[in-house]
Amino acid sequence: MSDETAPPRAPRARRTAADRLRAALVELHAHHGEVLMHTEKAWASITFAGTRHSLTILFAGEEAVEAGEEFVAALPDHEFAIPGQLVADAGVVEVEHRLTPEPRLVVRCELLLLEEG
């Protein structure tokens, strides 16, 4: 098949900072959590611009809850590598832990991303 008859390729979706942040968090919790909610708000100071992200992540089942507990401990000091972004602040805002009917951990965290450049 020549290039002239090849079907056009769909445009490649550009990954946003939010997409890259979610991917970095997935790596941090080793694919054990499920993002239930993710909001993003513009943030700026006199010298910096960026976005504040709030995420609610569910860890369901014994193995996932263990990974979630490790995630809670690791998040504030984790060194993120997100191209074009600096994670200026990352913290856990709320943790809800249930044991019945099955182990479950819901974590709400907030992160401040600043644009590098």
VMD Tcl script that builds the backbone (N, CA, C; Angstrom):
set m [mol new atoms 351]
animate dup $m
set s [atomselect $m all]
$s set {name element resname resid chain x y z} {
  {N N MET 1 A 0.852 -1.178 0.000}
  {CA C MET 1 A 0.000 0.000 0.000}
  {C C MET 1 A 0.897 1.240 0.000}
  {N N SER 2 A 0.638 2.180 -0.884}
  {CA C SER 2 A 1.450 3.396 -0.935}
  {C C SER 2 A 0.982 4.384 0.126}
  {N N ASP 3 A 1.793 5.384 0.371}
  {CA C ASP 3 A 1.454 6.405 1.366}
  {C C ASP 3 A 0.178 7.150 0.994}
  {N N GLU 4 A -0.086 7.251 -0.330}
  {CA C GLU 4 A -1.260 7.994 -0.776}
  {C C GLU 4 A -2.562 7.285 -0.424}
  {N N THR 5 A -2.543 5.964 -0.327}
  {CA C THR 5 A -3.764 5.216 -0.027}
  {C C THR 5 A -3.850 4.787 1.435}
  {N N ALA 6 A -2.830 5.061 2.208}
  {CA C ALA 6 A -2.855 4.695 3.632}
  {C C ALA 6 A -3.904 5.544 4.346}
  {N N PRO 7 A -4.660 4.914 5.235}
  {CA C PRO 7 A -5.661 5.694 5.967}
  {C C PRO 7 A -4.970 6.737 6.849}
  {N N PRO 8 A -5.598 7.895 7.008}
  {CA C PRO 8 A -4.978 8.926 7.849}
  {C C PRO 8 A -4.930 8.463 9.303}
  {N N ARG 9 A -3.854 8.817 9.985}
  {CA C ARG 9 A -3.732 8.463 11.396}
  {C C ARG 9 A -4.489 9.483 12.233}
  {N N ALA 10 A -5.098 8.993 13.276}
  {CA C ALA 10 A -5.804 9.888 14.195}
  {C C ALA 10 A -4.779 10.772 14.893}
  {N N PRO 11 A -5.137 12.017 15.131}
  {CA C PRO 11 A -4.181 12.879 15.827}
  {C C PRO 11 A -3.897 12.316 17.215}
  {N N ARG 12 A -2.650 12.411 17.608}
  {CA C ARG 12 A -2.242 11.892 18.904}
  {C C ARG 12 A -2.660 12.877 19.990}
  {N N ALA 13 A -3.356 12.375 20.980}
  {CA C ALA 13 A -3.803 13.234 22.077}
  {C C ALA 13 A -2.594 13.671 22.885}
  {N N ARG 14 A -2.542 14.944 23.171}
  {CA C ARG 14 A -1.428 15.483 23.939}
  {C C ARG 14 A -1.700 15.275 25.417}
  {N N ARG 15 A -0.724 14.729 26.112}
  {CA C ARG 15 A -0.884 14.487 27.543}
  {C C ARG 15 A -0.735 15.792 28.308}
  {N N THR 16 A -1.702 16.055 29.161}
  {CA C THR 16 A -1.682 17.268 29.969}
  {C C THR 16 A -0.879 17.029 31.243}
  {N N ALA 17 A -0.635 18.101 31.976}
  {CA C ALA 17 A 0.039 17.977 33.270}
  {C C ALA 17 A -0.789 17.105 34.211}
  {N N ALA 18 A -2.110 17.224 34.147}
  {CA C ALA 18 A -2.985 16.394 34.994}
  {C C ALA 18 A -2.830 14.916 34.635}
  {N N ASP 19 A -2.753 14.605 33.339}
  {CA C ASP 19 A -2.548 13.215 32.908}
  {C C ASP 19 A -1.225 12.686 33.443}
  {N N ARG 20 A -0.203 13.498 33.351}
  {CA C ARG 20 A 1.133 13.072 33.806}
  {C C ARG 20 A 1.175 12.931 35.323}
  {N N LEU 21 A 0.464 13.797 36.020}
  {CA C LEU 21 A 0.390 13.680 37.477}
  {C C LEU 21 A -0.295 12.377 37.865}
  {N N ARG 22 A -1.439 12.076 37.236}
  {CA C ARG 22 A -2.141 10.822 37.543}
  {C C ARG 22 A -1.251 9.617 37.259}
  {N N ALA 23 A -0.514 9.646 36.162}
  {CA C ALA 23 A 0.388 8.541 35.824}
  {C C ALA 23 A 1.486 8.397 36.884}
  {N N ALA 24 A 2.015 9.509 37.358}
  {CA C ALA 24 A 3.052 9.461 38.397}
  {C C ALA 24 A 2.489 8.911 39.705}
  {N N LEU 25 A 1.258 9.269 40.025}
  {CA C LEU 25 A 0.633 8.749 41.244}
  {C C LEU 25 A 0.352 7.254 41.112}
  {N N VAL 26 A -0.039 6.804 39.924}
  {CA C VAL 26 A -0.261 5.370 39.689}
  {C C VAL 26 A 1.026 4.600 39.947}
  {N N GLU 27 A 2.130 5.129 39.474}
  {CA C GLU 27 A 3.423 4.483 39.724}
  {C C GLU 27 A 3.737 4.463 41.223}
  {N N LEU 28 A 3.433 5.543 41.912}
  {CA C LEU 28 A 3.725 5.630 43.344}
  {C C LEU 28 A 2.908 4.621 44.139}
  {N N HIS 29 A 1.651 4.392 43.768}
  {CA C HIS 29 A 0.857 3.413 44.519}
  {C C HIS 29 A 0.831 2.043 43.835}
  {N N ALA 30 A 1.726 1.844 42.895}
  {CA C ALA 30 A 1.946 0.540 42.242}
  {C C ALA 30 A 0.661 -0.034 41.637}
  {N N HIS 31 A -0.159 0.820 41.032}
  {CA C HIS 31 A -1.375 0.395 40.315}
  {C C HIS 31 A -2.427 -0.237 41.221}
  {N N HIS 32 A -2.388 0.067 42.514}
  {CA C HIS 32 A -3.348 -0.518 43.451}
  {C C HIS 32 A -4.531 0.402 43.749}
  {N N GLY 33 A -4.468 1.647 43.333}
  {CA C GLY 33 A -5.535 2.585 43.637}
  {C C GLY 33 A -6.367 2.915 42.414}
  {N N GLU 34 A -7.554 3.427 42.666}
  {CA C GLU 34 A -8.457 3.866 41.602}
  {C C GLU 34 A -8.852 5.311 41.895}
  {N N VAL 35 A -8.585 6.198 40.951}
  {CA C VAL 35 A -8.941 7.605 41.135}
  {C C VAL 35 A -10.455 7.740 41.007}
  {N N LEU 36 A -11.084 8.190 42.099}
  {CA C LEU 36 A -12.531 8.398 42.100}
  {C C LEU 36 A -12.877 9.817 41.666}
  {N N MET 37 A -11.987 10.765 41.990}
  {CA C MET 37 A -12.247 12.159 41.662}
  {C C MET 37 A -10.912 12.878 41.480}
  {N N HIS 38 A -10.866 13.786 40.514}
  {CA C HIS 38 A -9.680 14.614 40.303}
  {C C HIS 38 A -10.156 15.984 39.841}
  {N N THR 39 A -9.863 17.003 40.656}
  {CA C THR 39 A -10.175 18.369 40.250}
  {C C THR 39 A -8.874 19.145 40.125}
  {N N GLU 40 A -8.935 20.167 39.298}
  {CA C GLU 40 A -7.753 20.982 39.014}
  {C C GLU 40 A -8.191 22.442 38.984}
  {N N LYS 41 A -7.441 23.301 39.700}
  {CA C LYS 41 A -7.738 24.735 39.703}
  {C C LYS 41 A -6.453 25.495 39.400}
  {N N ALA 42 A -6.590 26.549 38.614}
  {CA C ALA 42 A -5.438 27.401 38.327}
  {C C ALA 42 A -4.961 28.045 39.623}
  {N N TRP 43 A -3.657 28.216 39.714}
  {CA C TRP 43 A -3.044 28.819 40.899}
  {C C TRP 43 A -1.941 29.755 40.428}
  {N N ALA 44 A -1.798 30.891 41.096}
  {CA C ALA 44 A -0.720 31.818 40.729}
  {C C ALA 44 A -0.322 32.661 41.931}
  {N N SER 45 A 0.952 33.026 41.949}
  {CA C SER 45 A 1.469 34.006 42.897}
  {C C SER 45 A 2.132 35.090 42.057}
  {N N ILE 46 A 2.817 36.000 42.684}
  {CA C ILE 46 A 3.488 37.068 41.931}
  {C C ILE 46 A 4.556 36.494 41.002}
  {N N THR 47 A 5.242 35.428 41.456}
  {CA C THR 47 A 6.362 34.893 40.685}
  {C C THR 47 A 6.113 33.539 40.023}
  {N N PHE 48 A 5.062 32.828 40.425}
  {CA C PHE 48 A 4.843 31.481 39.894}
  {C C PHE 48 A 3.410 31.302 39.393}
  {N N ALA 49 A 3.254 30.379 38.447}
  {CA C ALA 49 A 1.925 29.983 37.970}
  {C C ALA 49 A 1.877 28.464 37.957}
  {N N GLY 50 A 0.693 27.943 38.162}
  {CA C GLY 50 A 0.563 26.489 38.165}
  {C C GLY 50 A -0.873 26.067 38.399}
  {N N THR 51 A -1.018 24.862 38.940}
  {CA C THR 51 A -2.344 24.306 39.201}
  {C C THR 51 A -2.342 23.549 40.523}
  {N N ARG 52 A -3.463 23.631 41.222}
  {CA C ARG 52 A -3.659 22.852 42.451}
  {C C ARG 52 A -4.585 21.699 42.113}
  {N N HIS 53 A -4.132 20.494 42.446}
  {CA C HIS 53 A -4.877 19.273 42.128}
  {C C HIS 53 A -5.362 18.629 43.420}
  {N N SER 54 A -6.607 18.210 43.407}
  {CA C SER 54 A -7.186 17.480 44.523}
  {C C SER 54 A -7.682 16.140 43.976}
  {N N LEU 55 A -7.226 15.046 44.589}
  {CA C LEU 55 A -7.599 13.717 44.112}
  {C C LEU 55 A -8.139 12.878 45.257}
  {N N THR 56 A -9.127 12.064 44.950}
  {CA C THR 56 A -9.625 11.066 45.876}
  {C C THR 56 A -9.318 9.716 45.250}
  {N N ILE 57 A -8.583 8.877 45.999}
  {CA C ILE 57 A -8.120 7.594 45.475}
  {C C ILE 57 A -8.623 6.478 46.388}
  {N N LEU 58 A -9.214 5.451 45.792}
  {CA C LEU 58 A -9.737 4.296 46.519}
  {C C LEU 58 A -8.757 3.134 46.426}
  {N N PHE 59 A -8.489 2.515 47.571}
  {CA C PHE 59 A -7.696 1.294 47.641}
  {C C PHE 59 A -8.615 0.234 48.245}
  {N N ALA 60 A -9.019 -0.762 47.444}
  {CA C ALA 60 A -9.975 -1.773 47.897}
  {C C ALA 60 A -9.313 -3.144 47.943}
  {N N GLY 61 A -9.453 -3.816 49.079}
  {CA C GLY 61 A -8.853 -5.135 49.270}
  {C C GLY 61 A -7.598 -5.021 50.121}
  {N N GLU 62 A -7.243 -6.129 50.723}
  {CA C GLU 62 A -6.132 -6.139 51.675}
  {C C GLU 62 A -4.811 -5.665 51.072}
  {N N GLU 63 A -4.460 -6.203 49.899}
  {CA C GLU 63 A -3.199 -5.834 49.245}
  {C C GLU 63 A -3.205 -4.360 48.832}
  {N N ALA 64 A -4.335 -3.898 48.318}
  {CA C ALA 64 A -4.450 -2.502 47.892}
  {C C ALA 64 A -4.373 -1.555 49.086}
  {N N VAL 65 A -5.010 -1.927 50.201}
  {CA C VAL 65 A -4.962 -1.080 51.402}
  {C C VAL 65 A -3.531 -0.954 51.904}
  {N N GLU 66 A -2.792 -2.041 51.871}
  {CA C GLU 66 A -1.385 -1.998 52.276}
  {C C GLU 66 A -0.602 -1.038 51.371}
  {N N ALA 67 A -0.849 -1.122 50.056}
  {CA C ALA 67 A -0.197 -0.206 49.105}
  {C C ALA 67 A -0.646 1.229 49.366}
  {N N GLY 68 A -1.914 1.417 49.724}
  {CA C GLY 68 A -2.428 2.744 50.038}
  {C C GLY 68 A -1.770 3.342 51.267}
  {N N GLU 69 A -1.533 2.522 52.267}
  {CA C GLU 69 A -0.856 3.006 53.472}
  {C C GLU 69 A 0.578 3.429 53.150}
  {N N GLU 70 A 1.233 2.664 52.278}
  {CA C GLU 70 A 2.588 3.038 51.842}
  {C C GLU 70 A 2.544 4.333 51.026}
  {N N PHE 71 A 1.518 4.492 50.199}
  {CA C PHE 71 A 1.322 5.705 49.405}
  {C C PHE 71 A 1.181 6.924 50.324}
  {N N VAL 72 A 0.360 6.806 51.368}
  {CA C VAL 72 A 0.140 7.905 52.321}
  {C C VAL 72 A 1.461 8.315 52.965}
  {N N ALA 73 A 2.272 7.331 53.345}
  {CA C ALA 73 A 3.557 7.621 53.989}
  {C C ALA 73 A 4.561 8.245 53.021}
  {N N ALA 74 A 4.527 7.819 51.762}
  {CA C ALA 74 A 5.540 8.250 50.793}
  {C C ALA 74 A 5.221 9.571 50.100}
  {N N LEU 75 A 3.939 9.903 49.939}
  {CA C LEU 75 A 3.547 11.051 49.104}
  {C C LEU 75 A 4.220 12.375 49.484}
  {N N PRO 76 A 4.213 12.795 50.748}
  {CA C PRO 76 A 4.748 14.130 51.054}
  {C C PRO 76 A 6.215 14.347 50.680}
  {N N ASP 77 A 7.027 13.291 50.689}
  {CA C ASP 77 A 8.456 13.441 50.411}
  {C C ASP 77 A 8.870 12.895 49.047}
  {N N HIS 78 A 7.900 12.441 48.261}
  {CA C HIS 78 A 8.222 11.829 46.970}
  {C C HIS 78 A 8.773 12.877 45.995}
  {N N GLU 79 A 9.808 12.498 45.263}
  {CA C GLU 79 A 10.392 13.356 44.226}
  {C C GLU 79 A 9.734 12.991 42.892}
  {N N PHE 80 A 8.850 13.835 42.420}
  {CA C PHE 80 A 8.149 13.599 41.161}
  {C C PHE 80 A 9.009 14.042 39.990}
  {N N ALA 81 A 8.847 13.358 38.859}
  {CA C ALA 81 A 9.529 13.739 37.618}
  {C C ALA 81 A 8.452 13.929 36.550}
  {N N ILE 82 A 7.870 15.117 36.517}
  {CA C ILE 82 A 6.818 15.436 35.555}
  {C C ILE 82 A 7.373 16.518 34.637}
  {N N PRO 83 A 7.548 16.205 33.354}
  {CA C PRO 83 A 8.144 17.177 32.431}
  {C C PRO 83 A 7.416 18.525 32.445}
  {N N GLY 84 A 8.197 19.593 32.597}
  {CA C GLY 84 A 7.644 20.941 32.567}
  {C C GLY 84 A 6.948 21.377 33.846}
  {N N GLN 85 A 6.928 20.503 34.853}
  {CA C GLN 85 A 6.222 20.808 36.096}
  {C C GLN 85 A 7.120 20.524 37.297}
  {N N LEU 86 A 6.947 21.311 38.334}
  {CA C LEU 86 A 7.616 21.091 39.608}
  {C C LEU 86 A 6.519 20.878 40.645}
  {N N VAL 87 A 6.567 19.767 41.367}
  {CA C VAL 87 A 5.593 19.535 42.426}
  {C C VAL 87 A 6.100 20.266 43.658}
  {N N ALA 88 A 5.477 21.413 43.941}
  {CA C ALA 88 A 5.922 22.279 45.036}
  {C C ALA 88 A 5.390 21.807 46.379}
  {N N ASP 89 A 4.247 21.131 46.365}
  {CA C ASP 89 A 3.644 20.675 47.619}
  {C C ASP 89 A 2.793 19.455 47.317}
  {N N ALA 90 A 2.899 18.453 48.163}
  {CA C ALA 90 A 2.082 17.245 48.031}
  {C C ALA 90 A 1.756 16.759 49.433}
  {N N GLY 91 A 0.489 16.565 49.694}
  {CA C GLY 91 A 0.117 16.115 51.028}
  {C C GLY 91 A -1.200 15.370 51.046}
  {N N VAL 92 A -1.368 14.598 52.101}
  {CA C VAL 92 A -2.605 13.861 52.321}
  {C C VAL 92 A -3.499 14.722 53.193}
  {N N VAL 93 A -4.713 14.959 52.746}
  {CA C VAL 93 A -5.663 15.820 53.433}
  {C C VAL 93 A -6.592 15.005 54.330}
  {N N GLU 94 A -6.977 13.810 53.853}
  {CA C GLU 94 A -7.941 13.002 54.592}
  {C C GLU 94 A -7.742 11.530 54.251}
  {N N VAL 95 A -7.922 10.673 55.259}
  {CA C VAL 95 A -7.846 9.229 55.066}
  {C C VAL 95 A -9.045 8.596 55.750}
  {N N GLU 96 A -9.756 7.758 55.007}
  {CA C GLU 96 A -10.887 7.015 55.568}
  {C C GLU 96 A -10.556 5.532 55.441}
  {N N HIS 97 A -10.561 4.828 56.565}
  {CA C HIS 97 A -10.163 3.429 56.603}
  {C C HIS 97 A -11.333 2.592 57.094}
  {N N ARG 98 A -11.724 1.576 56.348}
  {CA C ARG 98 A -12.799 0.657 56.760}
  {C C ARG 98 A -12.296 -0.763 56.648}
  {N N LEU 99 A -12.753 -1.607 57.556}
  {CA C LEU 99 A -12.346 -3.013 57.531}
  {C C LEU 99 A -13.453 -3.936 57.046}
  {N N THR 100 A -14.724 -3.518 57.190}
  {CA C THR 100 A -15.820 -4.387 56.771}
  {C C THR 100 A -16.690 -3.673 55.748}
  {N N PRO 101 A -17.270 -4.334 54.815}
  {CA C PRO 101 A -17.252 -5.773 54.578}
  {C C PRO 101 A -15.922 -6.275 54.008}
  {N N GLU 102 A -15.109 -5.406 53.434}
  {CA C GLU 102 A -13.741 -5.760 53.025}
  {C C GLU 102 A -12.844 -4.568 53.309}
  {N N PRO 103 A -11.542 -4.820 53.496}
  {CA C PRO 103 A -10.637 -3.694 53.757}
  {C C PRO 103 A -10.714 -2.663 52.626}
  {N N ARG 104 A -10.744 -1.400 53.036}
  {CA C ARG 104 A -10.904 -0.311 52.069}
  {C C ARG 104 A -10.261 0.940 52.658}
  {N N LEU 105 A -9.556 1.663 51.823}
  {CA C LEU 105 A -8.897 2.897 52.231}
  {C C LEU 105 A -9.203 3.943 51.167}
  {N N VAL 106 A -9.703 5.095 51.595}
  {CA C VAL 106 A -9.954 6.202 50.679}
  {C C VAL 106 A -9.043 7.341 51.107}
  {N N VAL 107 A -8.237 7.813 50.178}
  {CA C VAL 107 A -7.256 8.855 50.460}
  {C C VAL 107 A -7.594 10.087 49.628}
  {N N ARG 108 A -7.632 11.235 50.291}
  {CA C ARG 108 A -7.786 12.497 49.565}
  {C C ARG 108 A -6.461 13.237 49.699}
  {N N CYS 109 A -5.881 13.602 48.574}
  {CA C CYS 109 A -4.593 14.289 48.592}
  {C C CYS 109 A -4.653 15.527 47.719}
  {N N GLU 110 A -3.769 16.460 48.023}
  {CA C GLU 110 A -3.670 17.698 47.241}
  {C C GLU 110 A -2.228 17.927 46.839}
  {N N LEU 111 A -2.041 18.375 45.608}
  {CA C LEU 111 A -0.721 18.648 45.089}
  {C C LEU 111 A -0.722 19.979 44.358}
  {N N LEU 112 A 0.346 20.723 44.529}
  {CA C LEU 112 A 0.515 21.995 43.832}
  {C C LEU 112 A 1.620 21.817 42.801}
  {N N LEU 113 A 1.254 21.992 41.524}
  {CA C LEU 113 A 2.212 21.898 40.433}
  {C C LEU 113 A 2.516 23.292 39.927}
  {N N LEU 114 A 3.796 23.599 39.795}
  {CA C LEU 114 A 4.231 24.884 39.253}
  {C C LEU 114 A 4.839 24.656 37.878}
  {N N GLU 115 A 4.553 25.575 36.981}
  {CA C GLU 115 A 5.115 25.489 35.628}
  {C C GLU 115 A 6.593 25.837 35.670}
  {N N GLU 116 A 7.422 24.967 35.106}
  {CA C GLU 116 A 8.843 25.266 35.009}
  {C C GLU 116 A 9.075 26.059 33.736}
  {N N GLY 117 A 10.022 26.930 33.796}
  {CA C GLY 117 A 10.316 27.605 32.547}
  {C C GLY 117 A 10.613 28.994 32.750}
}
mol reanalyze $m
mol bondsrecalc $m
mol representation Tube
mol addrep $m
